[in-house]
């Protein structure tokens, strides 16, 4: 599962809580419990598998495994062109 799927899972959990049946307290409690499990699963999916590294300015350097080639180098060794782009 990716980040997009984890975010959709969290949105589905919020919707499940909002639509919980207030006329049947047992069913409502069950739905809220399922939603809490969905939120916990999405939180686990969004946690990085390995510790994130920080650059010289305290920014997060994306792991090489994410396929953001060049971004890692630009964050580790910024130049004036990188500074211009961020403004």
N, C-alpha and C positions, 0 to 999 in steps of 0.2 A: 504494500500500500504506500502511496506517496502522500505528499503534503496536501494536495488537492482533495484526495479521498479522506484524509483525516479531518480537514475543514468541513467537508460535506457531512461526515459522521457527527461532528459537533453540532452542526446546524440541524440535523435530523433529531438529535437529542433534545435541543431546545424546543423544537416543534412538538416532540412527544410530550414534554412537560406541559406545554401550553394546551395541548389537546387532551390531557389526562381527564378522564371522566370523573367529574365532581359528585355525581349521583351515586356512584359505587366506590366507596372509600378503599376497598380491597384492590379493585382494579386500578384505581388512581395511584395507590402506593406501589403496585407492581410496575406500572408504567414509569413512575418516577425512578424506581430502582433500576429499571432497564436503561433509562436515560443516563443515570449516573455511571453505569457501566460503560455506556457508549462514550461519555466524556473522558473517563479514565483511559479507555482504549485509544482515543484520539490524542490524548496528552502523551501517552507512551509512544505513539507513532511519530509525534513531533519532536521528541527528544533525540538528539544526535547519538549515533552509535559510538562515536569516539569523541573525546574532548575537543572542543573548538579552540583553535589557536587565535591569538590576538596579534595585530600588527603593531608597528612602532607607535601609532597614535591611539591605540586602544581599540581599533576597529576589529571586527571579526573577519578572519581570513577564511574564505570558504574552502572546505576540503577539496583536494585535487580530484577525489572520486566523484564529485558532483558534475564534473565535465565543464567547469567554467574556466577553461584554459585562458591564461593571460590575466584574468582578474586577480588571481592569487599573487602573481608577480607584481602587478600594478599596485596592489595594496601593501605588499612588503617593501617595495622600492618605488615610492611615488616620485613623479617628476612634475615639472610645471604644467605639462599638458594634462596630467591627471588632476592637478589642482584646478585648472581652468574648467574641466568637465564637471567637477563637483559643485561649482558655483552656480 
